[in-house]
Amino acid sequence: MGAAVSVAAVVPAAGSGTRLGAGAPKAFVPLGGVPIVVRAVDGLLASGAVDEVLVAVPADLLDHARALLAGRPVTVLVGGGARTASVRLALDVLSGPHGCERPGGPAGDGPPEVVLVHDAARPLTPPALVAAVVAEVRAGHPAVVPALPLADTVKRVGVAAAVEATVDRSELRAAQTPQGFAWETLRAAYGKSGVDAVATDDAGLVERLGAPVVTVPGDPAAFKVTTPWDLRIAELLLEEKA
């Protein structure tokens, strides 16, 4: 029997991403000629801290995704209808023996020590940020989230778009990914939540579990590509690097 994979990353990419308005699921829209999901996966692997990546995609794009990600330590699986459903499916696969359900993974048995969950829509996330999150989990933190302070004034808005209050932004942070977890912590968080549980990030489920979540400094380059404006900004940043 081989050793367990040390660090595995889960990339939920089964959503439609309609706000991007590109006529295709957001993760498969080209950015600088390369699909967004491929850039996200390659960024994870370039960190040198990730051994294996699981990518959850729509059923009708399974073969296409496998072709795009061929030659990498990547397993592509059919995702669920929501982000949490896709992550849950990937965790189930990670619980099984390697080589059986994970043709893209390295040889070995058992679950990983560390699990990252990364948005496919963050294709320019610096590899150094990925490595920093993994390092903090290895240092003993059960859950780690990269985060940025908010620059804008934040208003709480109620009925009829009326401002109810100005929120003190000094204690607020914008969460990014990848978010890192000790295997037992993330598995327990999903085990305690129902199969229909919905959360905008996985740290939210860990918070419900009562486990501590710490932050590390995020990076502006790890922004999420959601709208045509975001895509254009990402394209401009790539052009500057070229």
C-alpha positions in Angstrom: 0.0 0.0 0.0 1.2 3.5 -0.9 1.2 6.5 1.4 -1.8 8.8 1.4 -1.7 11.9 -0.8 -0.6 14.7 1.4 -2.5 17.6 -0.1 -5.5 17.4 -2.4 -7.4 20.3 -3.9 -11.1 20.3 -4.9 -12.2 22.6 -7.7 -16.0 22.9 -8.1 -16.6 23.8 -11.7 -20.1 22.5 -12.4 -22.0 25.8 -12.3 -23.4 27.6 -15.3 -21.8 31.0 -14.5 -24.5 32.8 -16.5 -23.5 36.3 -15.2 -20.4 36.2 -17.4 -22.7 36.1 -20.4 -20.2 34.1 -22.5 -22.6 31.4 -23.8 -20.7 28.7 -22.0 -20.2 27.6 -18.4 -17.9 30.2 -16.8 -15.1 27.7 -15.9 -14.7 26.8 -19.6 -14.6 30.4 -21.0 -11.1 31.1 -22.5 -8.9 33.6 -20.7 -5.9 34.5 -22.8 -6.7 31.4 -25.0 -6.7 29.0 -22.0 -10.0 27.9 -20.3 -10.4 29.5 -16.9 -10.6 26.1 -15.1 -7.3 25.0 -16.6 -5.6 28.2 -15.4 -7.0 27.6 -11.9 -5.8 24.0 -11.8 -2.4 24.9 -13.1 -2.0 27.6 -10.5 -2.7 25.1 -7.8 -0.1 22.7 -9.2 2.5 25.4 -9.8 2.5 26.1 -6.0 4.4 22.9 -5.4 2.2 22.3 -2.4 -0.6 20.3 -4.1 -0.3 16.7 -5.0 -3.7 16.0 -6.6 -6.6 18.0 -7.9 -10.3 16.9 -8.2 -12.4 18.9 -10.6 -16.2 18.7 -10.6 -17.8 19.6 -13.9 -21.2 19.3 -15.6 -22.0 15.8 -16.9 -22.1 16.9 -20.6 -18.6 18.4 -20.3 -16.9 15.4 -18.5 -15.0 14.1 -21.5 -14.1 17.6 -22.7 -12.7 18.5 -19.2 -10.7 15.3 -19.1 -9.1 16.2 -22.4 -8.3 19.7 -21.3 -6.7 18.5 -18.1 -4.9 15.5 -19.5 -1.3 14.9 -18.4 -1.9 16.4 -14.9 -2.5 14.7 -11.6 -6.2 15.5 -11.9 -9.4 13.5 -11.5 -12.5 14.9 -13.2 -15.9 13.9 -11.9 -19.5 14.9 -12.5 -20.4 17.7 -10.0 -23.7 18.4 -8.3 -26.3 21.1 -8.7 -24.7 23.4 -6.1 -21.2 24.1 -5.0 -21.6 22.2 -1.7 -22.9 19.2 -3.6 -19.9 19.1 -5.8 -17.5 19.4 -2.9 -19.4 16.6 -1.1 -19.0 14.3 -4.1 -15.3 15.1 -4.3 -14.8 14.3 -0.6 -16.6 11.0 -1.1 -14.1 10.2 -3.9 -11.2 11.2 -1.7 -12.4 8.9 1.0 -11.9 5.9 -1.3 -8.7 4.1 -2.3 -6.5 5.7 -5.0 -6.3 4.1 -8.3 -9.9 2.8 -8.1 -12.0 5.9 -8.3 -9.3 8.4 -8.9 -7.5 7.6 -12.2 -5.9 11.0 -12.3 -4.4 10.7 -8.8 -1.1 9.4 -7.7 -0.7 5.9 -6.3 -1.6 5.5 -2.6 -4.4 4.8 -0.2 -6.7 6.7 2.1 -7.7 10.4 2.3 -5.3 13.3 2.1 -4.0 15.1 5.2 -4.9 18.5 3.9 -7.8 19.5 1.6 -8.1 22.8 -0.4 -11.3 24.0 -1.9 -10.6 26.5 -4.7 -13.0 28.4 -7.0 -12.4 27.6 -10.6 -13.3 31.3 -11.3 -10.1 32.5 -9.6 -7.7 31.7 -12.4 -5.0 34.2 -11.5 -4.5 33.2 -7.9 -0.8 33.3 -7.2 0.8 29.9 -6.5 2.5 31.5 -3.4 -0.9 32.1 -1.9 -1.8 28.5 -2.3 1.4 27.4 -0.6 0.8 29.9 2.2 -2.6 28.4 3.0 -1.2 24.8 3.0 1.6 25.9 5.3 -0.9 27.3 7.8 -2.9 24.2 7.8 0.2 22.1 8.3 1.1 24.4 11.2 -1.9 23.1 13.1 -4.8 25.3 12.0 -7.9 23.2 11.1 -9.3 25.8 8.7 -7.5 28.6 6.9 -9.0 31.3 4.6 -7.2 33.9 2.6 -8.9 37.3 3.1 -8.6 41.0 2.2 -9.7 44.0 4.1 -12.5 46.0 2.5 -11.7 49.3 0.9 -15.2 50.6 0.3 -17.7 51.9 2.8 -20.2 49.2 3.6 -24.0 49.9 3.9 -26.7 47.6 5.2 -29.7 48.1 2.9 -33.2 47.0 3.6 -36.6 47.4 2.0 -37.0 49.7 -1.0 -33.2 50.1 -1.2 -33.2 52.2 2.0 -29.9 52.3 4.0 -30.4 50.9 7.5 -26.8 51.4 8.8 -23.2 52.0 7.9 -21.3 48.9 8.9 -17.9 49.1 10.6 -15.6 47.7 8.0 -12.6 47.4 10.3 -13.7 43.9 11.4 -14.8 42.8 7.9 -12.8 40.8 5.4 -13.5 39.6 1.9 -12.9 35.8 1.8 -11.0 34.3 -1.1 -9.9 30.8 -2.1 -8.2 28.4 -1.9 -9.5 27.7 1.5 -7.5 25.0 3.4 -8.7 22.4 5.9 -7.4 19.5 7.8 -9.1 16.4 6.3 -10.9 15.5 9.5 -12.3 19.0 9.9 -13.8 19.4 6.5 -15.1 15.9 6.4 -16.8 16.5 9.8 -18.3 19.8 8.7 -19.9 18.1 5.7 -20.9 15.1 7.7 -22.8 17.3 10.2 -24.5 19.4 7.5 -27.4 18.0 5.5 -27.0 16.9 1.9 -29.0 20.0 0.9 -26.9 22.4 3.0 -25.9 25.5 1.1 -23.0 27.8 1.9 -21.2 30.4 -0.2 -17.9 29.0 1.1 -16.7 25.9 2.8 -15.4 27.8 5.8 -19.0 28.7 6.6 -19.8 25.0 7.2 -16.7 24.7 9.4 -17.9 27.7 11.4 -21.2 26.0 12.0 -19.2 23.0 13.3 -17.6 25.3 15.9 -14.1 24.7 14.7 -11.7 27.7 14.6 -11.1 29.4 11.2 -8.1 31.7 10.8 -7.2 34.0 8.0 -4.0 34.7 6.0 -3.4 37.8 3.9 -5.2 37.3 0.5 -4.0 38.7 -2.8 -5.8 41.1 -5.1 -4.9 38.8 -8.1 -7.0 36.1 -6.6 -10.2 37.9 -7.5 -13.2 36.0 -8.8 -14.1 36.3 -12.5 -17.9 36.6 -12.4 -18.8 39.4 -14.9 -17.6 40.5 -18.3 -15.8 43.4 -16.5 -13.9 40.9 -14.3 -12.9 38.9 -17.4 -11.6 42.0 -19.1 -9.5 42.9 -16.1 -8.1 39.4 -16.0 -7.2 39.6 -19.7 -5.4 43.0 -19.1 -3.4 41.5 -16.2 -2.3 38.6 -18.4 -1.3 41.0 -21.2 0.9 42.9 -18.7 2.7 39.7 -17.8 3.3 38.7 -21.4 
